[in-house]
């Protein structure tokens, strides 16, 4: 059996507009938006073991000049 409790919360017009703009489709309720955002925050806000070393490797590549701009790549590829 599923029980539904209803609680009213007050949010500013700006916050409500932000939530409305986060809807994936017109039928999505603000509660669904809030739940989706909370779930993504709880599950996606972490770094796996490889991420810090991958980030450092990227920074090292930039410092060592081992990166190319889009403009450089287009020129090399003749685009």
Protein Blocks (a to p, Z undefined) as FASTA:
>chain_A
ZZdddddddddfklmmmmmmmpfbfklcfklmmmmmmmmmmmmmccdfklmmmmmmmmmm
mmnopaccfklmmmmnoZZ
